[in-house]
């Protein structure tokens, strides 16, 4: 067997081994969410259209936990278990009482910010999420810092570059004010969060 052939065989074996190790160590991230009700999904979609933005593919939601680097082989099973456990603990829908619309974290995201009372309730549920994740995964996974110690609930409405004119933000503010001033709303606009869902991301 000549030198070139030997080299090719060795290279092929090493490459196959590398692929196997890469696949075995592959991980996914997991977002745990509370979805806005079906009726409100359409309402928020109308606000997007009024802001002249394209309809988004995913459902409107409030993220209540995020886990990074879950083994790819078990992420689906763990996600389903966490979802079921949390849904059993969510005996009544949580109200997301909207205080204002702004750019949370000074980012390119435009979103609803809750009132202090609603924020506190979501923070309490976030703690439940953290405990359930610990329980279901036997402590192998925890929520990342962004959705644990630094958790700030919000509902994303759109992603618009900060460098762009804030026409979309102005439009959302107008829609929010109009909703708050509708008959029998008493200056409030709230959304109900009653369904636990999740998204697996690479």
Backbone as JSON, one array per atom type, in Angstrom:
{
  "sequence": "XXXXXXXXXXXXXXXXXXXXXXXXXXXXXXXXXXXXXXXXXXXXXXXXXXXXXXXXXXXXXXXXXXXXXXXXXXXXXXXXXXXXXXXXXXXXXXXXXXXXXXXXXXXXXXXXXXXXXXXXXXXXXXXXXXXXXXXXXXXXXXXXXXXXXXXXXXXXXXXXXXXXXXXXXXXXXXXXXXXXXXXXXXXXXXXXXXXXXXXXXX",
  "N": [[0.86, -1.19, 0.0], [0.68, 2.12, -0.99], [2.15, 5.26, 0.06], [0.47, 7.54, -0.31], [-2.12, 6.43, -0.49], [-2.33, 5.26, 2.06], [-2.26, 7.58, 3.6], [-4.64, 8.82, 2.81], [-6.56, 6.99, 3.76], [-6.11, 7.1, 6.53], [-6.71, 9.78, 6.98], [-9.43, 9.77, 6.26], [-10.52, 8.07, 8.23], [-9.99, 9.55, 10.54], [-11.55, 11.78, 10.01], [-14.15, 10.72, 9.99], [-14.28, 9.92, 12.65], [-14.12, 12.43, 13.83], [-16.53, 13.58, 12.95], [-18.33, 11.94, 14.31], [-17.75, 12.54, 17.0], [-18.36, 15.26, 17.0], [-21.11, 15.23, 16.46], [-22.01, 13.84, 18.7], [-21.46, 15.64, 20.69], [-23.09, 17.72, 20.1], [-25.23, 20.48, 20.72], [-28.3, 22.11, 21.8], [-30.25, 25.1, 22.26], [-32.86, 26.17, 24.48], [-35.9, 27.8, 24.62], [-38.32, 28.76, 26.92], [-41.7, 29.47, 27.07], [-44.62, 31.62, 27.53], [-47.52, 31.66, 25.86], [-49.47, 34.18, 24.21], [-53.04, 34.48, 24.18], [-55.18, 33.01, 21.6], [-57.05, 34.85, 20.49], [-55.88, 37.31, 21.11], [-53.57, 37.06, 19.63], [-54.27, 37.65, 17.0], [-55.01, 40.33, 17.34], [-52.59, 41.57, 18.04], [-51.23, 41.03, 15.73], [-52.61, 42.69, 13.98], [-51.76, 45.15, 14.94], [-49.1, 45.03, 14.19], [-49.41, 45.08, 11.41], [-50.51, 47.63, 11.11], [-48.3, 49.08, 11.72], [-46.91, 48.76, 9.46], [-45.38, 46.45, 9.12], [-44.09, 43.22, 8.33], [-45.93, 40.15, 8.76], [-45.12, 38.11, 11.51], [-43.53, 34.87, 11.82], [-43.6, 33.29, 14.12], [-45.53, 32.73, 17.17], [-46.92, 35.31, 19.28], [-45.5, 35.96, 22.46], [-44.41, 35.62, 25.9], [-41.27, 35.23, 27.08], [-40.21, 33.01, 29.57], [-38.07, 31.65, 30.49], [-34.77, 30.47, 29.71], [-32.61, 28.07, 28.45], [-29.33, 27.03, 27.94], [-27.17, 25.13, 25.76], [-28.1, 22.36, 25.78], [-27.9, 18.86, 25.59], [-28.19, 17.57, 22.38], [-29.48, 15.16, 21.86], [-31.31, 14.8, 23.89], [-32.88, 17.03, 24.14], [-35.52, 17.42, 23.09], [-37.14, 15.63, 24.57], [-36.72, 16.53, 27.22], [-37.7, 19.15, 26.96], [-40.44, 18.71, 26.43], [-41.19, 17.48, 28.84], [-40.68, 19.5, 30.72], [-42.46, 21.45, 29.79], [-44.99, 20.17, 30.2], [-44.98, 19.86, 32.99], [-44.88, 22.52, 33.88], [-47.24, 23.53, 32.76], [-49.13, 22.21, 34.29], [-48.84, 23.53, 36.65], [-49.67, 26.05, 36.08], [-52.4, 27.12, 36.87], [-54.29, 29.11, 36.45], [-54.65, 31.6, 33.91], [-52.03, 33.98, 33.4], [-52.08, 37.5, 33.77], [-50.86, 39.88, 31.57], [-50.41, 42.93, 32.06], [-50.23, 45.75, 30.24], [-47.9, 48.28, 30.48], [-46.4, 50.06, 28.91], [-45.07, 50.62, 25.58], [-41.91, 50.01, 24.25], [-38.35, 50.08, 23.59], [-37.02, 47.43, 24.83], [-34.14, 46.96, 26.82], [-32.68, 48.7, 25.27], [-32.42, 47.81, 22.66], [-32.74, 46.35, 19.31], [-35.24, 45.42, 19.41], [-38.73, 45.92, 19.59], [-41.13, 46.17, 22.06], [-43.76, 45.17, 24.42], [-43.94, 46.39, 27.73], [-44.54, 45.3, 31.01], [-46.82, 46.3, 33.7], [-45.81, 47.1, 37.09], [-47.04, 45.33, 38.92], [-47.84, 43.16, 37.26], [-45.35, 42.43, 36.29], [-44.08, 41.52, 38.62], [-45.59, 39.2, 39.14], [-44.93, 37.63, 36.95], [-42.21, 37.34, 37.38], [-42.29, 35.78, 39.66], [-43.37, 33.48, 38.54], [-41.3, 32.84, 36.85], [-39.43, 31.98, 38.7], [-40.61, 29.62, 39.47], [-40.35, 28.25, 37.08], [-37.55, 27.96, 36.99], [-37.17, 26.22, 39.17], [-38.59, 23.96, 38.29], [-37.1, 23.23, 36.04], [-34.7, 22.51, 37.27], [-35.64, 20.31, 38.73], [-36.72, 18.52, 36.75], [-34.48, 18.0, 35.19], [-32.75, 16.95, 36.97], [-30.93, 18.7, 38.11], [-28.98, 19.07, 36.2], [-29.19, 21.03, 34.3], [-29.69, 24.58, 34.15], [-31.46, 27.75, 34.25], [-30.29, 30.38, 32.14], [-28.33, 33.36, 32.96], [-29.59, 35.61, 31.95], [-32.29, 35.03, 31.99], [-32.77, 34.46, 34.61], [-31.32, 35.56, 37.16], [-31.3, 38.11, 36.05], [-33.83, 38.52, 35.02], [-36.26, 40.07, 33.02], [-39.42, 40.56, 32.2], [-41.12, 40.76, 29.03], [-43.0, 41.39, 26.02], [-42.21, 40.69, 22.84], [-42.71, 42.6, 19.92], [-41.78, 43.36, 17.44], [-38.85, 43.41, 15.33], [-36.78, 45.91, 14.76], [-34.29, 47.85, 13.36], [-32.24, 49.87, 15.42], [-31.08, 52.06, 14.32], [-32.82, 52.85, 12.41], [-35.6, 55.02, 11.48], [-37.97, 55.7, 14.08], [-40.6, 55.0, 13.3], [-42.17, 52.71, 13.43], [-42.25, 52.17, 16.18], [-43.6, 54.45, 17.07], [-46.05, 54.0, 15.84], [-46.91, 51.63, 17.15], [-47.18, 52.66, 19.74], [-49.29, 54.42, 19.35], [-51.32, 52.59, 18.68], [-51.5, 51.19, 21.1], [-52.33, 53.19, 22.88], [-54.83, 53.72, 21.78], [-56.15, 51.29, 22.25], [-56.17, 51.27, 25.06], [-57.93, 53.31, 25.53], [-60.36, 52.42, 24.7], [-63.87, 51.63, 25.09], [-64.94, 50.6, 28.31], [-62.44, 49.71, 29.11], [-61.06, 51.18, 30.93], [-58.64, 52.56, 30.8], [-56.78, 50.54, 30.67], [-54.8, 47.92, 29.2], [-54.55, 44.64, 28.69], [-53.05, 41.41, 28.28], [-53.65, 37.91, 28.11], [-51.85, 35.17, 29.36], [-51.73, 31.91, 28.96], [-50.87, 29.47, 28.0], [-48.27, 27.19, 28.03], [-45.35, 27.0, 26.15], [-42.63, 26.04, 23.93], [-39.46, 26.62, 22.31], [-37.05, 25.07, 20.39], [-33.74, 25.77, 19.71], [-30.84, 26.06, 17.64]],
  "CA": [[0.0, 0.0, 0.0], [1.57, 3.27, -1.1], [2.06, 6.31, 1.09], [-0.69, 8.41, -0.57], [-3.32, 5.68, -0.14], [-2.35, 5.17, 3.53], [-2.6, 8.91, 4.13], [-6.07, 9.04, 2.55], [-7.33, 6.13, 4.67], [-5.97, 7.66, 7.88], [-7.48, 11.03, 6.99], [-10.86, 9.41, 6.24], [-10.88, 7.54, 9.55], [-9.99, 10.68, 11.49], [-12.7, 12.65, 9.68], [-15.34, 10.01, 10.47], [-14.25, 10.02, 14.1], [-14.43, 13.82, 14.16], [-17.97, 13.76, 12.76], [-19.01, 11.25, 15.39], [-17.57, 13.32, 18.23], [-19.1, 16.51, 16.84], [-22.54, 14.94, 16.6], [-22.27, 13.42, 20.08], [-21.36, 16.81, 21.55], [-23.97, 18.78, 19.59], [-26.17, 20.98, 21.72], [-29.34, 23.04, 21.41], [-30.77, 26.01, 23.28], [-34.3, 26.0, 24.67], [-36.66, 28.94, 25.14], [-39.58, 28.37, 27.53], [-42.53, 30.65, 26.83], [-46.05, 31.66, 27.79], [-48.14, 32.23, 24.66], [-50.65, 35.03, 24.27], [-54.22, 33.75, 23.7], [-55.43, 33.06, 20.15], [-57.74, 36.1, 20.14], [-54.91, 38.4, 21.18], [-52.59, 36.89, 18.56], [-54.78, 38.42, 15.87], [-54.98, 41.74, 17.71], [-51.21, 42.04, 17.94], [-50.9, 40.98, 14.31], [-53.18, 43.92, 13.39], [-50.86, 46.25, 15.34], [-47.93, 44.91, 13.31], [-49.81, 45.53, 10.07], [-50.67, 49.09, 11.18], [-46.93, 49.63, 11.75], [-46.36, 48.44, 8.15], [-44.38, 45.42, 9.28], [-44.52, 41.91, 7.87], [-46.41, 39.25, 9.79], [-44.06, 37.23, 11.98], [-43.82, 33.45, 11.69], [-43.87, 32.68, 15.42], [-46.62, 33.3, 17.96], [-46.53, 36.3, 20.29], [-45.32, 35.25, 23.72], [-43.5, 36.17, 26.9], [-40.29, 34.21, 27.46], [-40.09, 32.89, 31.03], [-36.85, 30.91, 30.82], [-33.93, 30.1, 28.57], [-31.56, 27.13, 28.84], [-28.33, 26.91, 26.89], [-26.29, 23.97, 25.6], [-28.69, 21.07, 26.15], [-27.51, 17.77, 24.69], [-29.14, 17.48, 21.27], [-30.21, 13.89, 21.9], [-32.35, 14.78, 24.92], [-33.55, 18.32, 24.27], [-36.96, 17.31, 22.82], [-37.76, 14.94, 25.7], [-36.69, 17.43, 28.37], [-38.59, 20.27, 26.68], [-41.81, 18.25, 26.6], [-41.41, 17.23, 30.27], [-40.74, 20.82, 31.37], [-43.71, 22.06, 29.36], [-46.11, 19.51, 30.87], [-44.9, 20.16, 34.42], [-45.22, 23.93, 34.07], [-48.65, 23.71, 32.43], [-49.91, 21.73, 35.43], [-48.72, 24.53, 37.72], [-50.32, 27.28, 35.64], [-53.82, 26.79, 37.04], [-55.05, 30.2, 35.82], [-53.82, 32.4, 33.0], [-51.43, 35.18, 33.97], [-52.38, 38.73, 33.04], [-49.75, 40.76, 31.24], [-51.0, 44.26, 32.0], [-49.23, 46.53, 29.52], [-47.61, 49.64, 30.96], [-45.95, 50.88, 27.79], [-44.33, 49.95, 24.51], [-40.62, 50.68, 24.13], [-37.28, 49.2, 23.14], [-36.39, 46.84, 26.01], [-32.68, 46.77, 26.8], [-32.11, 49.59, 24.25], [-32.03, 46.92, 21.56], [-33.54, 46.53, 18.1], [-36.57, 44.83, 19.67], [-39.82, 46.75, 20.1], [-41.97, 45.26, 22.83], [-44.58, 45.63, 25.53], [-43.39, 46.31, 29.08], [-45.68, 45.15, 31.93], [-46.89, 47.1, 34.92], [-45.03, 46.51, 38.18], [-47.78, 44.18, 39.47], [-47.72, 42.05, 36.31], [-43.94, 42.03, 36.26], [-43.81, 40.72, 39.83], [-46.21, 37.88, 38.98], [-44.14, 36.89, 35.97], [-40.95, 37.01, 38.04], [-42.59, 34.64, 40.53], [-43.5, 32.28, 37.68], [-39.95, 32.55, 36.38], [-38.79, 31.2, 39.76], [-41.2, 28.28, 39.35], [-39.69, 27.66, 35.91], [-36.19, 27.58, 37.4], [-37.28, 25.04, 40.04], [-39.03, 22.82, 37.47], [-35.96, 22.83, 35.22], [-33.8, 21.79, 38.18], [-36.26, 19.03, 39.09], [-36.85, 17.64, 35.59], [-33.16, 17.63, 34.67], [-31.92, 16.5, 38.09], [-29.88, 19.69, 38.37], [-27.95, 19.12, 35.16], [-29.35, 22.27, 33.54], [-30.31, 25.71, 34.85], [-31.74, 28.9, 33.39], [-29.13, 31.26, 32.01], [-28.4, 34.56, 33.79], [-30.52, 36.58, 31.36], [-33.68, 34.7, 32.39], [-32.84, 34.07, 36.03], [-30.98, 36.7, 38.02], [-31.57, 39.38, 35.35], [-35.07, 38.35, 34.27], [-37.15, 41.22, 32.82], [-40.43, 40.1, 31.24], [-41.62, 41.64, 27.99], [-43.55, 40.69, 24.85], [-41.64, 41.27, 21.62], [-43.68, 42.89, 18.87], [-41.1, 43.46, 16.15], [-37.41, 43.67, 15.36], [-36.52, 47.03, 13.86], [-32.97, 48.38, 13.68], [-32.23, 51.1, 16.22], [-30.65, 53.16, 13.45], [-33.93, 53.24, 11.54], [-36.57, 55.93, 12.11], [-38.84, 54.97, 14.99], [-41.99, 55.06, 12.85], [-42.87, 51.52, 13.93], [-42.47, 52.37, 17.61], [-44.66, 55.47, 17.19], [-47.29, 53.35, 15.46], [-47.32, 50.74, 18.24], [-47.63, 53.49, 20.86], [-50.62, 54.9, 18.99], [-52.25, 51.46, 18.79], [-51.66, 50.89, 22.52], [-53.16, 54.26, 23.46], [-56.19, 53.53, 21.28], [-56.7, 50.14, 22.96], [-56.41, 51.65, 26.45], [-59.03, 54.26, 25.58], [-61.61, 51.8, 24.26], [-64.93, 51.56, 26.09], [-64.87, 49.59, 29.38], [-61.07, 49.28, 29.42], [-60.59, 51.97, 32.07], [-57.23, 52.93, 30.63], [-55.92, 49.36, 30.76], [-54.73, 46.97, 28.1], [-53.82, 43.48, 29.18], [-53.07, 40.18, 27.5], [-53.62, 36.72, 28.96], [-50.83, 34.17, 29.03], [-52.24, 30.7, 29.59], [-50.34, 28.24, 27.39], [-46.81, 27.04, 28.08], [-44.8, 26.45, 24.9], [-41.17, 26.1, 23.92], [-38.79, 26.61, 21.01], [-35.69, 24.52, 20.4], [-32.88, 26.52, 18.79], [-29.46, 25.56, 17.5]],
  "C": [[0.9, 1.25, 0.0], [1.24, 4.33, -0.06], [0.81, 7.17, 0.92], [-1.98, 7.72, -0.15], [-3.45, 5.56, 1.38], [-2.79, 6.49, 4.14], [-4.1, 9.2, 3.97], [-6.94, 8.24, 3.51], [-7.3, 6.69, 6.09], [-6.8, 8.94, 8.01], [-8.98, 10.74, 7.05], [-11.33, 8.91, 7.59], [-10.95, 8.65, 10.6], [-11.19, 11.58, 11.27], [-13.99, 12.02, 10.18], [-15.43, 10.09, 11.98], [-14.63, 11.42, 14.56], [-15.93, 14.09, 14.03], [-18.76, 13.11, 13.88], [-18.93, 12.01, 16.69], [-18.36, 14.61, 18.16], [-20.58, 16.3, 17.05], [-22.89, 14.59, 18.04], [-22.27, 14.62, 21.02], [-22.26, 17.96, 21.11], [-24.98, 19.18, 20.66], [-27.2, 21.92, 21.1], [-29.65, 23.97, 22.58], [-32.29, 25.88, 23.33], [-34.92, 27.24, 25.29], [-38.0, 28.42, 25.68], [-40.47, 29.61, 27.56], [-43.95, 30.48, 27.36], [-46.68, 32.37, 26.6], [-49.33, 33.11, 24.99], [-51.83, 34.25, 23.69], [-54.44, 33.93, 22.2], [-56.07, 34.38, 19.73], [-56.76, 37.26, 20.11], [-53.84, 38.29, 20.11], [-52.99, 37.74, 17.35], [-54.71, 39.92, 16.12], [-53.58, 42.31, 17.56], [-50.72, 42.0, 16.49], [-51.42, 42.22, 13.58], [-52.31, 45.13, 13.72], [-49.6, 46.24, 14.47], [-48.25, 45.46, 11.92], [-49.95, 47.05, 10.03], [-49.31, 49.78, 11.18], [-46.19, 49.34, 10.44], [-45.2, 47.45, 8.24], [-44.94, 44.08, 8.82], [-44.98, 41.05, 9.04], [-45.3, 38.3, 10.2], [-44.5, 35.77, 11.93], [-44.2, 32.83, 13.02], [-45.0, 33.39, 16.16], [-46.07, 34.33, 18.96], [-46.51, 35.61, 21.66], [-44.48, 36.09, 24.68], [-42.55, 35.05, 27.3], [-40.14, 34.19, 28.98], [-38.86, 32.08, 31.45], [-36.09, 30.53, 29.57], [-32.78, 29.22, 29.08], [-30.61, 26.96, 27.67], [-27.62, 25.56, 26.93], [-26.86, 22.68, 26.19], [-28.25, 20.03, 25.12], [-28.6, 17.57, 23.64], [-30.02, 16.25, 21.34], [-31.36, 13.91, 22.9], [-33.19, 16.05, 24.98], [-35.07, 18.21, 24.07], [-37.7, 16.68, 23.99], [-37.83, 15.85, 26.93], [-37.65, 18.6, 28.17], [-40.05, 19.89, 26.91], [-42.14, 18.03, 28.08], [-41.55, 18.55, 31.04], [-42.05, 21.51, 31.04], [-44.9, 21.49, 30.12], [-46.16, 19.87, 32.36], [-45.33, 21.6, 34.71], [-46.7, 24.19, 33.8], [-49.54, 23.27, 33.58], [-49.88, 22.73, 36.59], [-49.38, 25.85, 37.36], [-51.84, 27.07, 35.67], [-54.74, 27.87, 36.46], [-54.1, 31.01, 34.96], [-53.26, 33.62, 33.74], [-51.79, 36.39, 33.12], [-51.11, 39.53, 32.82], [-50.37, 42.13, 31.01], [-49.94, 45.2, 31.42], [-49.11, 47.94, 30.08], [-47.27, 50.55, 29.79], [-45.33, 50.01, 26.71], [-43.03, 50.73, 24.32], [-39.62, 49.72, 23.49], [-36.6, 48.62, 24.38], [-34.89, 46.67, 25.81], [-31.98, 47.64, 25.76], [-31.63, 48.79, 23.04], [-32.85, 47.24, 20.31], [-34.93, 45.91, 18.23], [-37.53, 45.9, 20.16], [-40.76, 45.82, 20.85], [-42.79, 45.93, 23.9], [-43.84, 45.42, 26.84], [-44.56, 46.22, 30.05], [-45.66, 46.16, 33.08], [-46.09, 46.39, 36.01], [-45.71, 45.27, 38.74], [-47.65, 42.96, 38.56], [-46.29, 41.53, 36.25], [-43.6, 41.14, 37.45], [-44.39, 39.32, 39.73], [-45.42, 37.01, 38.0], [-42.78, 36.49, 36.55], [-41.15, 35.81, 38.98], [-42.73, 33.37, 39.71], [-42.15, 31.88, 37.14], [-39.19, 31.72, 37.41], [-39.31, 29.76, 39.76], [-40.55, 27.53, 38.18], [-38.31, 27.14, 36.28], [-36.21, 26.31, 38.25], [-37.66, 23.79, 39.24], [-37.87, 22.32, 36.61], [-34.96, 22.03, 36.06], [-34.33, 20.39, 38.48], [-36.26, 18.05, 37.93], [-35.49, 17.15, 35.09], [-32.21, 17.13, 35.76], [-30.71, 17.41, 38.32], [-28.8, 19.79, 37.31], [-28.0, 20.4, 34.33], [-30.03, 23.32, 34.4], [-30.62, 26.81, 33.85], [-30.49, 29.77, 33.3], [-29.37, 32.56, 32.8], [-29.44, 35.56, 33.27], [-31.96, 36.3, 31.77], [-33.75, 34.12, 33.8], [-32.56, 35.29, 36.88], [-31.32, 38.05, 37.38], [-32.9, 39.37, 34.59], [-35.92, 39.63, 34.23], [-38.19, 40.85, 31.77], [-40.85, 41.18, 30.24], [-42.22, 40.77, 26.89], [-43.01, 41.39, 23.61], [-42.71, 41.44, 20.56], [-43.03, 42.92, 17.48], [-39.62, 43.67, 16.38], [-37.11, 44.71, 14.31], [-35.21, 47.69, 14.28], [-33.06, 49.71, 14.41], [-31.88, 52.29, 15.35], [-31.76, 53.64, 12.52], [-34.83, 54.24, 12.25], [-37.55, 55.13, 12.97], [-40.32, 55.06, 14.61], [-42.8, 53.89, 13.39], [-43.2, 51.68, 15.4], [-43.59, 53.38, 17.85], [-46.02, 54.85, 16.86], [-47.8, 52.43, 16.57], [-47.82, 51.54, 19.45], [-49.03, 54.03, 20.6], [-51.67, 53.81, 19.13], [-52.53, 51.13, 20.26], [-52.56, 51.93, 23.18], [-54.62, 54.09, 23.05], [-56.87, 52.38, 22.01], [-57.05, 50.51, 24.4], [-57.62, 52.57, 26.59], [-60.35, 53.7, 25.07], [-62.6, 51.7, 25.41], [-64.72, 50.37, 27.04], [-63.45, 49.1, 29.7], [-60.48, 50.04, 30.6], [-59.09, 52.27, 32.01], [-56.26, 51.77, 30.71], [-55.9, 48.61, 29.42], [-53.91, 45.79, 28.59], [-54.03, 42.28, 28.27], [-53.01, 39.01, 28.45], [-52.63, 35.7, 28.43], [-51.22, 32.87, 29.72], [-51.68, 29.4, 29.05], [-48.82, 28.23, 27.44], [-46.37, 26.41, 26.76], [-43.28, 26.52, 24.97], [-40.68, 26.15, 22.48], [-37.39, 26.06, 21.19], [-34.89, 25.25, 19.31], [-31.48, 25.93, 18.75], [-28.5, 26.56, 18.14]]
}
